Amino acid sequence: MATGKNFGTISVHLPGGAIGTHVMWVDADDQHLLVNTEAHRAKYRAMVADPRVTITVWDAKNPYAYVEVRGRVVGEVRGQLARDHIDALSRRYTGHRYTADITSERVIMRIAPDRQRSVGLD
């Protein structure tokens, strides 16, 4: 589900105790969910301060079918690998490489699942 053209949300703990939720492109490897962001963004700073996150990914063809993963950030990847990753995600979701301005540095956040559940998926 996370390696298809399905959008997800990531919820993070913001300073002061509030929860912030952002719609994201998502990806996965054999052990982790992957989200790509920039180092200056509030969601990145929040994940560094408190690595607990929840990611929900829904099926683009049936938004009532989804998977929810509660987990924690266990690592990050920067540099050319992160840049190449955002280009690959952009190609998956938009059909072309990433063209938005990069203000700081791209970072892949590696998220290990602690709990997961799905609804409407076989």
C-alpha positions as CSV (number, residue, x, y, z in Angstrom):
1,M,0.0,0.0,0.0
2,A,2.8,2.4,0.9
3,T,4.7,1.8,-2.3
4,G,1.8,2.6,-4.6
5,K,0.4,5.9,-5.7
6,N,-1.6,6.2,-2.4
7,F,-1.5,9.3,-0.2
8,G,-0.9,9.2,3.5
9,T,-1.1,11.4,6.5
10,I,1.6,11.7,9.2
11,S,0.7,12.9,12.6
12,V,3.4,14.3,14.9
13,H,3.7,15.7,18.4
14,L,4.2,19.4,18.2
15,P,5.8,21.6,20.9
16,G,3.3,22.4,23.5
17,G,1.5,19.1,23.2
18,A,-0.7,19.6,20.1
19,I,-0.8,17.1,17.3
20,G,0.0,18.2,13.7
21,T,-1.2,16.1,10.7
22,H,0.2,16.5,7.2
23,V,-0.8,14.9,3.9
24,M,2.4,13.3,2.5
25,W,3.7,11.1,-0.2
26,V,4.8,7.8,1.4
27,D,7.1,5.0,0.6
28,A,8.4,1.8,2.3
29,D,11.3,-0.6,2.4
30,D,11.3,-4.1,3.8
31,Q,11.2,-2.9,7.4
32,H,10.2,0.8,7.5
33,L,7.8,3.4,6.3
34,L,9.6,6.3,4.6
35,V,8.6,9.9,4.4
36,N,10.7,12.6,2.7
37,T,10.7,16.1,4.1
38,E,13.0,19.1,4.6
39,A,15.2,19.8,7.6
40,H,13.7,23.2,8.2
41,R,10.1,22.1,8.4
42,A,8.0,21.9,11.6
43,K,7.2,18.3,11.0
44,Y,10.9,17.4,10.8
45,R,11.7,19.3,14.0
46,A,8.8,17.7,15.7
47,M,9.9,14.2,14.7
48,V,13.4,14.9,16.0
49,A,12.1,16.2,19.3
50,D,9.6,13.3,19.7
51,P,10.0,10.3,17.4
52,R,6.5,8.9,17.9
53,V,4.3,9.2,14.8
54,T,1.1,7.8,13.3
55,I,0.9,7.3,9.5
56,T,-2.4,6.5,7.7
57,V,-2.3,5.5,4.1
58,W,-5.5,5.1,2.1
59,D,-6.2,3.4,-1.2
60,A,-6.5,6.0,-3.9
61,K,-9.3,4.0,-5.6
62,N,-11.2,3.3,-2.3
63,P,-10.5,5.8,0.5
64,Y,-12.5,3.6,2.9
65,A,-9.6,1.0,2.6
66,Y,-6.6,2.1,4.6
67,V,-3.8,1.1,6.9
68,E,-2.8,2.8,10.1
69,V,0.8,2.5,11.5
70,R,1.8,3.8,14.8
71,G,5.6,3.8,15.2
72,R,8.7,5.8,15.8
73,V,11.4,7.4,13.7
74,V,14.5,5.2,14.0
75,G,16.8,7.0,11.5
76,E,17.2,9.4,8.8
77,V,19.0,9.6,5.4
78,R,20.2,12.9,3.9
79,G,22.2,14.0,0.9
80,Q,22.0,12.7,-2.6
81,L,20.0,9.6,-1.5
82,A,17.3,11.8,-0.1
83,R,17.3,14.0,-3.2
84,D,17.0,11.0,-5.4
85,H,14.2,9.6,-3.3
86,I,12.1,12.8,-3.6
87,D,12.5,12.7,-7.3
88,A,11.4,9.0,-7.4
89,L,8.4,9.9,-5.2
90,S,7.5,12.8,-7.5
91,R,7.7,10.6,-10.5
92,R,5.3,8.1,-8.9
93,Y,2.8,10.7,-7.8
94,T,3.1,13.3,-10.5
95,G,4.8,11.7,-13.5
96,H,7.9,14.0,-13.4
97,R,10.9,14.7,-11.1
98,Y,10.5,17.0,-8.1
99,T,10.5,20.6,-9.3
100,A,9.6,22.6,-6.1
101,D,12.3,24.7,-4.6
102,I,14.3,23.0,-1.9
103,T,14.8,25.5,0.9
104,S,17.1,23.5,3.2
105,E,18.0,19.8,2.8
106,R,15.8,16.8,1.9
107,V,15.6,14.1,4.6
108,I,14.1,10.6,4.5
109,M,12.7,9.7,7.9
110,R,12.7,5.9,8.5
111,I,9.8,4.9,10.7
112,A,9.6,1.5,12.4
113,P,6.1,0.2,13.1
114,D,5.1,-0.6,16.6
115,R,1.4,-1.3,15.8
116,Q,-0.5,-1.6,12.6
117,R,-4.0,-2.2,11.5
118,S,-5.9,-2.2,8.3
119,V,-9.5,-1.7,7.2
120,G,-11.0,-2.9,4.0
121,L,-7.8,-4.5,2.7
122,D,-7.6,-8.2,1.9
